[in-house]
Amino acid sequence: MTKEKYNVDINKLSSLNLYQLREVGSKIGVKNPTAMKTEELRNAIKMVVKGQIEPYEKIKSGRPHRREIIPDEDWNKVVGYDSSINYTFGNSNSIFGTFCSTAGSKQQIENNVFSGIAKKINNTLYIMKGTLSKIDTTSYVVVDPSVTYANKIHETDYVECIVENKNTKPIVTKIIKINQQNPAEIKRVNFDNLLPCSLGEQIKFDLPQLQFLNNICPIHLGQRVMISGKLGSGQTYLTNSIAKDLERKYAVVFLATSKRPEERIYLDQVDYIFTTFDTLPQDLLLYYELAYERAKRLCENGENAILIIDDIVMLMQTIRNILSERSSNVQEYYDDILQQFKKLLALSKNTQNGSLTIICATSHCSIDTFNEYVEQLDDLCNCHIKLNYDAYVKGDLEFFEKDKTYAETIRKI
């Protein structure tokens, strides 16, 4: 029996996409990883890891190439097992822009106290100034992982902390509160460990334009909903109405992507992340990750969370635009884009602790592949709402396709 050359968990390879596998293959010495297909590349990586074949050394003139081996403790970080979009700090391409030189100054951090939203990027935990609905992405501090209670911080928690400047950067040296609570008294559960249970209660709507959801397309807690149609069919009007109707009944997280400024609505009790059409692609994906992480936290805390995203095709195009900066052949990553949104829908569940319901809205675009992806994602949902452009333009109360709007029947054993 061949002894494994590297003590790493190769079972995680099954969850990696082609782009991530190429990174792994390149680092551990697979020959020509960019020329291999997904399954072929997985097998090649396993053979190198197990010592069945020797790592390939690329021959170059001059100084010998030094092959980079993945330390066990860096495995998750290198392969991107959390499937998040990778960001970088400290340069003009940073998702937060150039680091604000006054972020750690006494003008901004009064008495060395800082508060904001937690976000992990590239295995480093940051606290961004502000609240989820109003984040200042130019002002942030780094959490020292050795600080007491740092391990109790989950992404999108609201954290109050003490900050000190170390090596010209503000570092969190004490956790004061997490979500307004004493961190010593907090007991955390992990979203991934919450087991799905039976179908949740039906969500009841009050607004007149949403009555069809009560009668024709009932939505239950923990389900997945897809709203689609031609551009201008009322997707934004419908998602705005749903958020307004549910804001005092459930814990709502609402991400509105690349909208016109006048489309912003007033929501009193919603984590409302409203972005305009001039939002940078990297920032838009940051807000996307914050939205679904926030919904997971609410479910962990025992809430019935409703995550609303309008719209997902815009997010697909945003990911494509970012990938186009990294590669001349973006088409090969399109399946990875689809996988991102499959994982989003897979978050929905009703549990004994809380629930997470996902409502996605979108419209047809000029990219046929993305329109096909929406159809595939629609097939994974429990509730399907097809909007009627002509009915919406005319101002009809019911502006949906009656033969294509329905909820799937759940058969109980």
C-alpha positions as CSV (number, residue, x, y, z in Angstrom):
1,M,0.0,0.0,0.0
2,T,1.4,3.4,-1.0
3,K,1.9,5.8,1.9
4,E,0.5,9.3,1.4
5,K,3.2,11.8,0.8
6,Y,1.2,14.7,2.2
7,N,-1.2,14.5,5.2
8,V,-4.1,16.5,3.7
9,D,-7.8,15.8,3.4
10,I,-8.2,14.8,-0.3
11,N,-11.9,14.2,0.2
12,K,-12.4,18.0,0.0
13,L,-11.3,17.8,-3.7
14,S,-14.8,16.7,-4.6
15,S,-16.2,20.1,-3.6
16,L,-13.7,22.2,-5.6
17,N,-14.4,23.7,-9.0
18,L,-12.1,23.5,-11.9
19,Y,-10.5,26.9,-11.2
20,Q,-9.7,25.9,-7.6
21,L,-8.4,22.5,-8.7
22,R,-6.0,24.2,-11.1
23,E,-4.6,26.3,-8.2
24,V,-4.1,23.2,-6.1
25,G,-2.6,21.2,-9.0
26,S,-0.1,24.0,-9.8
27,K,1.0,24.3,-6.2
28,I,1.6,20.6,-5.5
29,G,3.3,19.7,-8.8
30,V,0.7,18.3,-11.2
31,K,2.0,18.6,-14.8
32,N,-0.1,20.9,-17.1
33,P,-3.1,21.2,-14.8
34,T,-4.7,23.8,-17.1
35,A,-5.0,21.2,-19.9
36,M,-6.9,18.7,-17.8
37,K,-10.6,18.3,-17.3
38,T,-12.1,18.4,-13.8
39,E,-12.2,14.7,-12.9
40,E,-8.8,14.0,-14.5
41,L,-7.3,16.8,-12.5
42,R,-8.8,15.6,-9.2
43,N,-7.3,12.1,-9.8
44,A,-3.9,13.6,-10.7
45,I,-3.9,15.7,-7.5
46,K,-4.7,12.6,-5.5
47,M,-1.9,10.6,-7.0
48,V,0.7,13.3,-6.2
49,V,-0.7,13.7,-2.6
50,K,-0.5,9.9,-2.1
51,G,3.0,9.7,-3.5
52,Q,1.9,7.5,-6.4
53,I,3.6,9.9,-8.8
54,E,6.4,12.3,-8.2
55,P,5.6,16.1,-8.4
56,Y,6.4,17.6,-11.7
57,E,9.3,20.0,-11.7
58,K,9.1,22.7,-14.4
59,I,12.5,23.1,-16.0
60,K,13.6,26.7,-16.3
61,S,16.8,28.4,-17.3
62,G,18.7,30.1,-14.5
63,R,17.9,29.4,-10.8
64,P,15.9,26.2,-10.3
65,H,12.2,26.5,-9.7
66,R,11.1,25.9,-6.1
67,R,8.0,23.9,-5.9
68,E,5.5,25.1,-3.3
69,I,4.1,22.5,-1.0
70,I,0.8,23.1,0.8
71,P,1.2,22.9,4.6
72,D,-1.6,21.0,6.4
73,E,-2.7,24.1,8.3
74,D,-3.0,26.1,5.1
75,W,-5.0,23.5,3.1
76,N,-8.4,25.1,3.5
77,K,-7.1,28.5,2.7
78,V,-5.2,27.5,-0.4
79,V,-8.0,25.4,-2.0
80,G,-10.7,27.9,-1.1
81,Y,-12.9,25.2,0.5
82,D,-15.3,27.8,1.8
83,S,-16.2,28.5,-1.9
84,S,-16.2,32.3,-1.2
85,I,-14.9,34.8,-3.7
86,N,-11.2,35.6,-2.9
87,Y,-10.4,39.3,-2.2
88,T,-7.2,41.1,-1.5
89,F,-6.4,44.0,0.7
90,G,-3.7,46.7,0.7
91,N,-3.7,47.7,-2.9
92,S,-5.7,49.7,-5.4
93,N,-7.6,46.5,-6.5
94,S,-8.7,45.8,-2.9
95,I,-12.4,45.2,-2.4
96,F,-12.3,48.0,0.1
97,G,-10.2,50.3,-2.0
98,T,-7.1,51.8,-0.7
99,F,-6.8,51.5,3.1
100,C,-7.9,54.7,4.8
101,S,-4.9,56.2,6.4
102,T,-7.0,57.6,9.3
103,A,-8.8,54.3,10.0
104,G,-6.7,53.8,13.1
105,S,-6.3,57.4,14.2
106,K,-7.8,58.9,17.3
107,Q,-10.0,61.1,15.1
108,Q,-11.8,58.0,13.9
109,I,-11.4,55.6,16.8
110,E,-12.4,57.6,19.9
111,N,-10.8,56.1,23.0
112,N,-9.5,53.3,20.9
113,V,-13.0,51.9,20.6
114,F,-14.2,50.5,17.2
115,S,-17.4,48.9,16.2
116,G,-18.7,47.3,13.0
117,I,-19.5,44.2,11.0
118,A,-17.3,41.1,11.0
119,K,-16.1,39.6,7.6
120,K,-13.5,36.9,7.0
121,I,-11.4,37.3,3.8
122,N,-8.5,35.2,2.9
123,N,-8.5,33.5,6.3
124,T,-8.2,36.9,8.1
125,L,-11.1,38.3,10.2
126,Y,-11.9,42.0,9.7
127,I,-14.3,44.4,11.4
128,M,-15.7,46.9,9.0
129,K,-17.0,50.2,10.3
130,G,-20.8,50.7,10.3
131,T,-23.8,48.4,10.1
132,L,-24.9,45.9,7.5
133,S,-27.2,48.4,5.8
134,K,-24.5,51.1,5.8
135,I,-20.9,49.8,5.7
136,D,-17.9,52.0,5.4
137,T,-15.6,49.7,3.4
138,T,-12.7,52.2,3.6
139,S,-12.4,51.8,7.4
140,Y,-11.7,48.5,9.0
141,V,-9.5,46.8,11.6
142,V,-8.0,43.3,11.8
143,V,-8.9,40.9,14.6
144,D,-5.9,39.3,16.3
145,P,-6.9,35.6,16.4
146,S,-5.3,35.1,19.8
147,V,-7.6,37.6,21.4
148,T,-10.0,36.2,24.0
149,Y,-13.4,35.4,22.4
150,A,-12.2,36.0,18.9
151,N,-13.4,32.4,18.1
152,K,-16.9,33.4,19.1
153,I,-17.2,35.9,16.3
154,H,-19.1,34.7,13.2
155,E,-19.3,36.6,9.9
156,T,-21.7,39.6,9.9
157,D,-21.7,39.8,13.7
158,Y,-21.8,43.3,15.1
159,V,-18.7,43.7,17.2
160,E,-17.5,46.3,19.6
161,C,-13.8,46.2,20.4
162,I,-10.7,47.8,21.6
163,V,-8.1,48.7,19.0
164,E,-4.4,49.4,19.2
165,N,-2.0,50.4,16.4
166,K,0.6,47.7,15.7
167,N,3.0,48.1,12.8
168,T,1.0,51.1,11.6
169,K,-2.2,49.0,11.4
170,P,-5.1,49.0,13.8
171,I,-5.4,45.6,15.5
172,V,-8.3,44.4,17.7
173,T,-6.8,43.6,21.1
174,K,-10.0,43.1,23.2
175,I,-13.6,42.1,22.3
176,I,-16.2,44.1,24.3
177,K,-19.5,42.9,22.9
178,I,-20.7,40.7,20.1
179,N,-24.2,41.6,18.9
180,Q,-24.7,43.8,21.9
181,Q,-24.0,40.8,24.2
182,N,-21.2,40.0,26.7
183,P,-19.0,37.6,24.7
184,A,-18.5,35.4,27.8
185,E,-22.2,34.7,28.0
186,I,-22.7,33.9,24.3
187,K,-23.4,30.3,23.2
188,R,-23.0,29.7,19.5
189,V,-24.4,27.2,17.2
190,N,-23.1,26.6,13.6
191,F,-25.5,27.0,10.7
192,D,-24.0,23.9,8.9
193,N,-24.8,21.7,11.9
194,L,-28.5,22.7,12.0
195,L,-30.5,19.7,10.7
196,P,-33.5,20.3,8.4
197,C,-36.8,19.2,9.8
198,S,-40.4,19.1,8.5
199,L,-42.0,21.8,6.3
200,G,-42.2,25.2,7.9
201,E,-45.3,27.3,8.4
202,Q,-46.8,29.1,5.4
203,I,-45.8,32.7,5.1
204,K,-48.9,34.9,5.0
205,F,-48.9,38.2,3.1
206,D,-51.1,41.2,3.7
207,L,-50.5,43.6,0.7
208,P,-53.0,43.3,-2.1
209,Q,-50.4,42.7,-4.8
210,L,-49.1,39.7,-2.9
211,Q,-52.4,37.9,-2.3
212,F,-51.6,35.5,-5.2
213,L,-48.8,34.2,-3.0
214,N,-51.3,33.1,-0.4
215,N,-53.7,31.5,-2.8
216,I,-51.8,30.4,-5.9
217,C,-48.2,30.1,-4.9
218,P,-47.9,29.5,-1.1
219,I,-44.4,29.9,0.3
220,H,-43.4,28.0,3.4
221,L,-40.5,28.7,5.7
222,G,-37.3,27.1,4.6
223,Q,-38.2,27.0,0.9
224,R,-36.7,28.4,-2.3
225,V,-38.5,30.9,-4.5
226,M,-37.5,32.0,-8.0
227,I,-39.1,35.2,-9.5
228,S,-38.3,35.7,-13.2
229,G,-39.5,37.4,-16.4
230,K,-38.6,39.9,-19.1
231,L,-36.7,43.0,-18.1
232,G,-39.2,45.5,-16.6
233,S,-41.8,42.9,-15.6
234,G,-42.0,44.1,-12.0
235,Q,-39.3,42.0,-10.3
236,T,-38.1,44.9,-8.2
237,Y,-41.6,46.1,-7.4
238,L,-42.5,42.6,-6.2
239,T,-39.3,42.0,-4.1
240,N,-39.8,45.5,-2.6
241,S,-43.4,44.6,-1.7
242,I,-42.3,41.3,-0.1
243,A,-39.7,43.0,2.0
244,K,-42.1,45.7,3.1
245,D,-44.8,43.1,3.9
246,L,-42.5,40.8,5.9
247,E,-40.3,43.2,7.7
248,R,-42.2,43.1,11.0
249,K,-43.0,39.4,10.8
250,Y,-39.7,37.8,10.1
251,A,-35.9,38.6,10.1
252,V,-35.5,39.9,6.5
253,V,-32.2,40.4,4.7
254,F,-32.7,42.2,1.4
255,L,-29.9,42.7,-1.2
256,A,-30.9,45.0,-4.1
257,T,-28.1,44.9,-6.7
258,S,-27.1,47.7,-9.1
259,K,-30.3,49.7,-8.9
260,R,-31.2,53.2,-9.8
261,P,-31.0,55.5,-6.8
262,E,-34.7,56.3,-7.0
263,E,-35.6,52.7,-6.5
264,R,-34.5,52.7,-2.9
265,I,-37.4,52.2,-0.5
266,Y,-37.7,52.9,3.2
267,L,-37.5,49.7,5.4
268,D,-37.5,50.1,9.1
269,Q,-36.7,46.6,10.3
270,V,-34.8,45.0,7.5
271,D,-31.1,44.4,6.9
272,Y,-31.4,46.3,3.6
273,I,-28.2,46.3,1.4
274,F,-29.1,48.7,-1.4
275,T,-26.5,49.1,-4.2
276,T,-26.6,51.4,-7.2
277,F,-25.5,50.8,-10.8
278,D,-22.1,52.4,-10.2
279,T,-21.1,50.0,-7.4
280,L,-17.7,48.3,-8.1
281,P,-17.9,44.6,-9.0
282,Q,-15.7,43.6,-6.1
283,D,-17.9,45.5,-3.6
284,L,-21.1,44.1,-5.0
285,L,-19.8,40.6,-4.4
286,L,-18.8,41.6,-0.9
287,Y,-22.3,42.7,-0.2
288,Y,-23.7,39.5,-1.7
289,E,-21.5,37.4,0.7
290,L,-22.5,39.6,3.6
291,A,-26.2,39.2,2.8
292,Y,-26.2,35.4,2.8
293,E,-23.9,35.1,5.8
294,R,-26.1,37.5,7.7
295,A,-29.2,35.3,6.9
296,K,-27.3,32.3,8.2
297,R,-26.4,34.1,11.4
298,L,-30.1,35.0,12.0
299,C,-31.1,31.3,11.5
300,E,-28.4,30.3,14.0
301,N,-29.8,32.8,16.5
302,G,-33.2,31.1,16.3
303,E,-34.9,33.5,13.9
304,N,-37.0,32.8,10.8
305,A,-34.8,34.5,8.2
306,I,-35.9,35.6,4.8
307,L,-33.1,36.3,2.3
308,I,-34.3,38.3,-0.7
309,I,-31.9,38.9,-3.7
310,D,-32.8,41.1,-6.6
311,D,-31.3,40.2,-9.0
312,I,-29.1,37.1,-9.5
313,V,-28.3,37.5,-13.2
314,M,-26.7,40.8,-12.3
315,L,-24.5,39.0,-9.8
316,M,-23.6,36.4,-12.4
317,Q,-22.5,39.1,-14.8
318,T,-20.5,40.7,-12.0
319,I,-18.6,37.4,-11.3
320,R,-17.9,37.1,-15.0
321,N,-16.5,40.6,-15.1
322,I,-14.2,39.9,-12.3
323,L,-13.0,36.6,-13.8
324,S,-12.4,38.3,-17.1
325,E,-9.7,40.4,-15.4
326,R,-8.0,37.2,-14.3
327,S,-8.3,35.1,-17.5
328,S,-8.7,35.6,-21.2
329,N,-11.0,32.5,-21.4
330,V,-13.9,33.4,-19.1
331,Q,-16.2,30.8,-20.7
332,E,-14.5,27.9,-18.9
333,Y,-15.5,29.4,-15.6
334,Y,-19.2,29.7,-16.4
335,D,-20.1,26.4,-14.7
336,D,-18.4,27.6,-11.6
337,I,-20.6,30.7,-11.6
338,L,-23.7,28.4,-11.7
339,Q,-22.3,26.3,-8.9
340,Q,-22.0,29.5,-6.7
341,F,-25.8,30.0,-6.9
342,K,-26.6,26.3,-6.5
343,K,-24.8,26.6,-3.1
344,L,-26.8,29.7,-2.3
345,L,-30.1,27.8,-2.8
346,A,-28.8,24.9,-0.9
347,L,-28.7,27.1,2.2
348,S,-32.5,27.1,2.6
349,K,-33.9,25.0,5.3
350,N,-36.3,24.8,8.2
351,T,-34.8,23.6,11.5
352,Q,-35.8,23.2,15.1
353,N,-33.7,26.3,15.8
354,G,-34.8,28.7,13.0
355,S,-35.3,28.7,9.3
356,L,-33.8,30.3,6.2
357,T,-36.1,31.0,3.2
358,I,-34.5,32.2,0.0
359,I,-36.3,34.4,-2.6
360,C,-34.4,35.2,-5.8
361,A,-35.5,37.5,-8.5
362,T,-34.1,38.1,-11.9
363,S,-34.9,39.1,-15.5
364,H,-33.7,37.8,-18.9
365,C,-30.4,39.2,-20.1
366,S,-28.4,39.3,-23.3
367,I,-26.3,36.3,-22.2
368,D,-28.1,33.1,-23.2
369,T,-26.0,31.0,-20.9
370,F,-27.1,32.9,-17.9
371,N,-30.7,32.7,-19.0
372,E,-30.3,28.9,-19.2
373,Y,-28.7,28.9,-15.7
374,V,-31.8,30.7,-14.3
375,E,-34.0,28.0,-15.7
376,Q,-31.8,25.4,-14.1
377,L,-31.9,27.2,-10.8
378,D,-35.6,27.6,-11.1
379,D,-35.9,23.8,-11.3
380,L,-34.2,23.6,-7.9
381,C,-36.8,25.8,-6.3
382,N,-40.1,25.0,-4.6
383,C,-42.0,28.0,-5.7
384,H,-42.0,29.4,-9.3
385,I,-43.2,32.9,-10.2
386,K,-43.2,34.0,-13.9
387,L,-44.0,37.6,-14.4
388,N,-46.0,39.1,-17.3
389,Y,-44.5,42.2,-18.8
390,D,-47.7,43.5,-20.5
391,A,-49.8,43.0,-17.4
392,Y,-47.3,44.9,-15.3
393,V,-46.9,47.8,-17.7
394,K,-50.7,48.1,-17.9
395,G,-50.8,48.3,-14.1
396,D,-52.8,45.1,-13.5
397,L,-52.9,43.9,-9.9
398,E,-52.0,40.4,-11.1
399,F,-49.0,40.7,-13.3
400,F,-47.9,37.0,-13.4
401,E,-48.3,34.1,-15.8
402,K,-51.0,32.0,-14.2
403,D,-50.0,28.8,-15.9
404,K,-46.4,29.2,-15.0
405,T,-46.7,30.4,-11.4
406,Y,-47.1,27.7,-8.8
407,A,-45.8,26.0,-5.7
408,E,-44.7,22.4,-5.8
409,T,-46.7,20.0,-3.7
410,I,-44.8,18.4,-0.9
411,R,-45.7,14.8,-0.4
412,K,-45.4,13.5,3.1
413,I,-44.4,9.9,3.7
